Amino acid sequence: MSLTTDIKNKISVLDLVSEHADLKRQGRLYKALCPFHNENTPSFIVDPEKNIWRCFGACSVGGDIFSFLMKKENISFIESLKYFSKKLGISDKSFNLSRSKILEEIRKINNLAVNFFKHSLFSDKGVLTRDYLKERGITKESALKFNLGYNPKGNELYNYLISHGIESKNIIDFGLAFENSTGDVIDFFSERLIFPIIELKDNVLGFGGRIMSDKNPKYINTKKNLLFDKGSVLYGLDQAA
């Protein structure tokens, strides 16, 4: 059994959310005003049987105990893992082993994503993005040098990662996809020009994405995780050496 599974078996979403919201039982579910945004009509649901939560209001997101704590405290997945490990008295040895496995998985996912983004940019689906780059004087050689890419609309990256043996939960936890209010999984960088953020040792830390439609926000980044912290990295650092 993995450390994350062990923790989720011992800590319920219901107990965790109860510390931050006034939950009222409605049948087998619990409902409350969302703790993440202001509202007058409760749109936040906890399902204790499935051990998950979801906001059906402005947030339109959901998840497990880890995603709730990450969103509530604005922390990374590994920080939430450390918090729950400490709360349960789990040994540092077990935590460090899990940390090492998580780092390895993030690197694997990021490297797969880079290949997908680059292929998509130079496919038929990337033609408008290539035109956008050309209009700004960015040549194909420069795009290849900086590993620029494109994430098509929908969940193509998600499906690609699944086909390469990546677990759905990890794709979502590490910020490359999310569940919308209807439970569908959507690529986090859908319809965006992709800028991989790579450190000196050629490790892909995360991604920046510029929207190629009229949607907002214009620019987004990988959410903070064990490898990536936007405030601590500089785009293009690998090319500056």
GIMOCOR-V205173 format. One record per backbone hydrogen bond with DSSP energy under -1.0 kcal/mol. CO is the residue of the C=O (numbers start at 1). NH is the residue of the N-H. Records with the same first field share a line. If there is no record, write none. Layout:
BEGIN
CO = NH  NH
END
This chain:
BEGIN
2 = 6
3 = 7
4 = 8
5 = 9
7 = 11
12 = 16
13 = 17
14 = 18
16 = 19
17 = 20  21
21 = 23
24 = 31
26 = 29
29 = 26
30 = 46
31 = 24
32 = 44
43 = 56
44 = 32
45 = 54
46 = 30
47 = 51  52
52 = 47
53 = 63
54 = 45
61 = 55
63 = 53
64 = 68
65 = 69
66 = 70
67 = 71
68 = 72
69 = 73
70 = 75
76 = 80
77 = 81
78 = 82
79 = 83
80 = 84
81 = 85
82 = 86
83 = 87
84 = 88
85 = 90
91 = 95
92 = 96
93 = 97
94 = 98
95 = 99
96 = 100
97 = 101
98 = 102
99 = 103
100 = 104
101 = 105
102 = 106
103 = 107
104 = 108
105 = 109
106 = 110
107 = 111
108 = 112
109 = 113
110 = 114
111 = 115
112 = 116
113 = 117
114 = 118
115 = 119
116 = 120
117 = 121  150
118 = 122
120 = 123
123 = 126
124 = 127
126 = 130
127 = 131
128 = 132
129 = 133
130 = 134
131 = 135
133 = 138
134 = 137
139 = 143
140 = 144
141 = 145
142 = 146
143 = 148
144 = 147
149 = 194
151 = 191  192
154 = 187
155 = 159
156 = 160
157 = 161
158 = 162
159 = 163
161 = 166
162 = 165
167 = 171
168 = 172
169 = 173
170 = 174
171 = 176
172 = 175
176 = 188
178 = 186
180 = 183
184 = 180
186 = 178
187 = 190
189 = 192
191 = 212
192 = 151
193 = 210
194 = 149
195 = 208
197 = 205  206
199 = 202
203 = 199
206 = 197
207 = 222
208 = 195
209 = 220
210 = 193
218 = 211
220 = 209
228 = 225
229 = 232
234 = 237
END
